[in-house]
Amino acid sequence: MRRNTLLLTVLLYLFMAPVHAQFLDSLLIQVGTTGTFATKDYQPLWITAQHYGALTDRKSDLSTQVGFSNMHVLGNNDQFYIKYGAYLNNNDHFKKVFFQEGYLKLGYKNLELRAGRYNEIIGEVDPDLSSGSLGVSGNALPIPQIGLALTNYVDVPYTNGWLQFKGQISHGWMGDHNQFVRDAWYHQKTLYLRVGKQKLKVGAGIEHFAVWAGHRDGLPKLDKSFGGFWNVLLAKEANDGSVGGDILPNRAGDHRGVIEGTIDWENDVTGIHAYMQMPFETGQGINIRNIDRLWGVAYTNKHEDSWLKKVVGEFIYTKQMNDWYLIRLRESYYNNGIYLTGWEYQDRIVGTPLFTDRKKASEYFPGHIAPFDWGAPVDSFKGKGWNIVNNRVVGGHLGVMYTIAKTVNAKTRLTFTQNYGNALPGVFSPSKYEFYGLQEFSYQLPSIPLTVRAGLGLDWGELTDNVGGLLGVTWSFDRRTRNE
C-alpha cells in the first residue's frame, strides 16, 4: 500500500507541476477508465482477452488505470537511452489494486537491459489483430522479470547486411498467487534469424519458456541451484527433485516452446507479413510428424489517406498433439504433471486465449467442471486431470483495422473454433464449436486530449451464448506530441 501511495503522489506531482525539464521530453501521462458489462456472469472472449490482465471477467465492472511512461536519450550521440514507466490499476468492484506495468529499461542502440513488469508479445504474429501468439500473447498480466534483449534485427558481421538476428533472455518470478507450485522461477529466451535486405526477407526462430524451482507442501524439494538453472537453460534431462529414485523426467521444470517461420515483403505502399508457429512441449513436438500450427498473414496498407489500414487472417490447428505416441506418453500443450497450473499466470493463459482453462470452462459448463483450488492439499489434485482442459483446437480468425470518415478508428475480430478438449475425456467430448466476435471503435476529441472507446462482443455456439460491451475514456498528456 505504501508503494501505491508513493506512486500516486508522484503522478499527482507530474499532473500539477509545469514540466520544463529536458529529462521529461518524452513524458506520457494517461488516466482512463473502462466499463464492461455482459448478459452472462462473465465477459465474451474478445472483451477481456489480450488486454494484459487489465480487465476482469465479471458480468459488470469498472477498470481504472493511471500511469506514466518516459524515454530520455543520454548524451549527445543518440545511442544510449533510458525508458521507465508505471501503470496502477483498480478493478474487481474497486477491491483489487495492482501494477499492470512497472519497469526500467536501459539501452544502447538495439541492446536493452530490462527489469520489472512490462507489456510484451513474444512471437512473430501480428501485434494488432492476431488471435494470439502460442508463446506470449499479451493475454495475461506480464510476468515480472529481468532480462537482456536485442529489440530489433541487427546485421550479422561479414554478411553485407543479408543476414540479421535478434533475441532475448530473461529470468522471472511466478509468485505464489494462484500457482500450484509457489514462488517458482521463470526462464525465457528467443533467437531469430532473417535473410534478405531489400523487399523480400525470410526468417526463422525459436522460443523457449520454462517454469522451474519453487516449493509446495507435499511435494519433494525442487532444485533451485545454479546447476538446476543450467539444466533449464539447456533444456537438459535431469532429476530436479520432482520424481524419486533413478527415474528422470523429460526435462527439469515445466518446458514449452515455439518454432517460427516468417516471410516479409514490402514496398513504399504495401506490407505483407506471413508467419507460422509450431508448438512443442519438452522435445516430442520437434518432429517432422508434428502438423500442429498457427498460420497467419497480415496485409498492411501504407497509404495514409486510405480507410483500410490492416487485414489479418489466421488458421490454427492443434488437434494432433503428438498422437504418434501412446496416449500416456503424449504431451498436453500448456499442461504439466508437477507444475499443475500450467502455462498460466494470475488466472489467465499466457499463450493463445483460444485454449480454455478450468476457470473459464466452469463458466461454460457449471456443475460439470470446477476450477482448481490452488491452496488445497496436494493429494486432493490426484485424478482430477489438467488445468488447461481445451488445447486441441481447429479454427480460423479474421481481423480488420480501418477508419470511418477519417476520424473514427475501428477494429473487427471474427473467430470460429472447433474445440476438442485435451487427450482426456470430458465436457469437450464430442467436440464443440464456438464463434467469437468483437467490434471496436475509438475517437479522439479534436479540442482536448480525450479518447473515447466503445466495443461490442458476441460469443455464440456450443460453449456459450453471450453478449457484452465496453465503454472507456482515456485522458492523455503527451509531451512528445507537444514537442513536435
Secondary structure, 3 states (H helix, E strand, C coil): CHHHHHHHHHHHHHHHCCCCCHHHCCCEEEEEEEEEEECCCCCCHHHHCCCCCCCCCCCEEEEEEEEEEEEEEECCCCCEEEEEEEEEEEECCCCEEEEEEEEEEEEECCEEEEEEECCCCECCCCCCCCCCCCCECCCCCCCCEEEEEEEEEEECCCCCCCEEEEEEEEEEEEECCCCCCECEEEEEEEEEEEECCCCEEEEEEEEEEEEECCECCCCCCCCCCHHHHHHHHCCCCCCCCCCCCCCCCCCCCEEEEEEEEEEEEECCCEEEEEEEEEEECCCCCCCCCCCCEEEEEEEEECCCCCCEEEEEEEEEECCCCCCCCCHHHCCCCCCCCCCCCCCEECCEECCCCCCEEHHHHHHHCCCCCCCCCCCCCHHHHCCCCCCEEECCEEEEEEEEEEEECCCEEEEEEEEEEEECCCCCCCCCCCCEEEEEEEEEEEEECCCCCEEEEEEEEEEEECCCCEEEEEEEEEEEEEHHHHCC
